[in-house]
């Protein structure tokens, strides 16, 4: 079998995805976003933005 060769992705524009998460995961993401906001002394990021990071 041939080996898979990965190349760089040229088009890295953001895309919208809709996913369903358990409420506990959303609460954890919200808490994490708030902690990031406190540590960075900036507004907390949206929890959804943390999923792709």
C-alpha atoms as one frame of an Amber mdcrd trajectory, in Angstrom:
protein
   0.000   0.000   0.000   1.233   3.501  -0.778   1.999   5.820   2.089  -0.277
   8.788   2.529   1.518  12.054   1.877   0.041  15.139   3.447   0.618  18.543
   1.912  -0.080  21.997   3.232  -3.611  23.330   3.017  -3.666  26.422   0.864
  -7.251  27.530   1.468  -7.596  28.057   5.199 -10.700  30.226   5.216 -13.013
  29.516   8.146 -16.150  27.504   7.522 -19.277  27.200   9.617 -20.155  23.858
  11.121 -23.073  22.964  13.308 -22.397  20.356  15.972 -24.268  19.103  18.968
 -22.328  18.805  22.209 -23.404  17.531  25.576 -24.351  20.370  27.895 -21.501
  19.452  30.229 -18.977  20.034  27.430 -20.504  23.431  26.671 -20.330  24.379
  30.363 -16.669  23.332  30.441 -15.926  25.387  27.322 -17.708  28.387  28.837
 -15.718  28.076  32.069 -12.488  27.724  30.106 -13.332  30.802  28.015 -13.982
  32.799  31.189 -10.654  31.661  32.646  -8.844  32.711  29.472 -10.538  36.107
  29.676  -9.467  36.582  33.298  -5.875  35.513  32.647  -5.494  37.671  29.550
  -7.447  40.583  31.069  -9.532  40.757  27.886 -13.074  39.810  27.014 -13.724
  36.083  27.202 -13.758  34.414  23.771 -16.899  32.714  22.541 -16.888  29.078
  23.682 -17.467  27.895  20.109 -14.223  29.530  18.988 -12.275  27.327  21.401
 -13.313  24.100  19.704 -11.101  24.577  16.654  -8.074  25.830  18.540
